[in-house]
Amino acid sequence: MFGLRDPIENRASIFFLPRVCIYDKDQIMKTNRWEDHYTRLARDEDWLARSVYKLQEIDKKFRIIKKDDRLLDMGCFPGSWSQYGLRKVGRKGEVVGIDLTRPEQFLPSNFRFIPADVLSLDVEWLAKEIGPRGVVLSDLAPRTTGIRSVDTNRSMSLAARAAEIAYAVLKVRGHFVCKVFEGEDLRHFRVETSRHFKRTRLFRPTATRKGSREIYLVGIDLVK
Ligand SMILES: C[S@@+](CC[C@H](N)C(=O)[O-])C[C@H]1O[C@@H](n2cnc3c(N)ncnc32)[C@H](O)[C@@H]1O
């Protein structure tokens, strides 16, 4: 791990995590038609997924994650958001990740993985287990079917659940970032979350794939 470059600070760091797979350019071109600028960049900069650039842009714009923060990252697999979070919070901070799939690469002692389905997770148990959080992230996404209404509804269920968990675990003045697919219920979701935060914004990072309906709701400063 020593001597690898830190993509945030562009310096060598002991926290930097090794890349997940050995990338074979030709293989990727054959199997992944979505290979694009951000995919290549993520590979070159040793991030676990291209989605890191969405969080990076959100974080730069809204100043979400600070040194020593305690984060909850829902839908954390394969791990790039947690990887980014760990870099930002430093040794004294901490990241808890939840997903159906375990991100095997995470070894730092300040990362904890909880294998769970957020839709059936006991929220009270979680709040006690992980304690108050300064930031809650949700990049939860359903397995898409291609049927617009089904995918949007599933995404909204995950987002609503993520918000419920955020209200239970966030400290006062904590922040929330949540992926959701644009659809009829988005306005209602924003109105609901606005009751809990001083400010809410909808933001579409430039790394979002063309044609994707995903957008991020950012809640700043939880009020209880
Ligand atoms: C877009 S990926 C997250 C990528 C991640 N932010 C990263 O940067 O590496 C969405 C994740 O949500 C997870 N997910 C979807 N439904 C879930 C559920 N009900 N409970 C827990 N995780 C879920 C999926 O397993 C998937 O890993």
The ligand as a Tripos MOL2 file, in Angstrom:
@<TRIPOS>MOLECULE
LIG
   27    29     1     0     0
SMALL
NO_CHARGES

@<TRIPOS>ATOM
      1 C1        -24.4570    2.3040   -7.7390 C.3       1 LIG1
      2 S1        -23.9860    1.0480   -6.6090 S.3       1 LIG1
      3 C2        -23.0680    1.9710   -5.4180 C.3       1 LIG1
      4 C3        -21.6680    2.3440   -5.8560 C.3       1 LIG1
      5 C4        -20.8410    2.8570   -4.7030 C.3       1 LIG1
      6 N1        -21.3410    4.1440   -4.2390 N.3       1 LIG1
      7 C5        -19.3900    3.0590   -5.0970 C.2       1 LIG1
      8 O1        -19.0100    4.2120   -5.3390 O.co2     1 LIG1
      9 O2        -18.6330    2.0900   -5.1670 O.co2     1 LIG1
     10 C6        -25.4930    0.7430   -5.7770 C.3       1 LIG1
     11 C7        -25.4080   -0.2820   -4.6720 C.3       1 LIG1
     12 O3        -26.6660   -0.3200   -3.9750 O.3       1 LIG1
     13 C8        -26.7950   -1.6120   -3.4230 C.3       1 LIG1
     14 N2        -28.1810   -1.8830   -3.0330 N.ar      1 LIG1
     15 C9        -29.2690   -1.8580   -3.8160 C.ar      1 LIG1
     16 N3        -30.3680   -2.1810   -3.0960 N.ar      1 LIG1
     17 C10       -29.9530   -2.3710   -1.8200 C.ar      1 LIG1
     18 C11       -30.6150   -2.7210   -0.6050 C.ar      1 LIG1
     19 N4        -31.9470   -2.9320   -0.5700 N.pl3     1 LIG1
     20 N5        -29.8830   -2.8260    0.5320 N.ar      1 LIG1
     21 C12       -28.5390   -2.6250    0.5000 C.ar      1 LIG1
     22 N6        -27.8590   -2.3140   -0.6230 N.ar      1 LIG1
     23 C13       -28.5500   -2.1960   -1.7700 C.ar      1 LIG1
     24 C14       -26.3320   -2.5190   -4.5470 C.3       1 LIG1
     25 O4        -25.9430   -3.7780   -4.0350 O.3       1 LIG1
     26 C15       -25.1690   -1.7160   -5.1420 C.3       1 LIG1
     27 O5        -23.9320   -2.1860   -4.6730 O.3       1 LIG1
@<TRIPOS>BOND
     1     1     2 1
     2     2     3 1
     3     2    10 1
     4     3     4 1
     5     4     5 1
     6     5     6 1
     7     5     7 1
     8     7     8 2
     9     7     9 1
    10    10    11 1
    11    11    12 1
    12    11    26 1
    13    12    13 1
    14    13    14 1
    15    13    24 1
    16    14    15 ar
    17    14    23 ar
    18    15    16 ar
    19    16    17 ar
    20    17    18 ar
    21    17    23 ar
    22    18    19 1
    23    18    20 ar
    24    20    21 ar
    25    21    22 ar
    26    22    23 ar
    27    24    25 1
    28    24    26 1
    29    26    27 1
@<TRIPOS>SUBSTRUCTURE
     1 LIG1         1 GROUP 0 **** ****
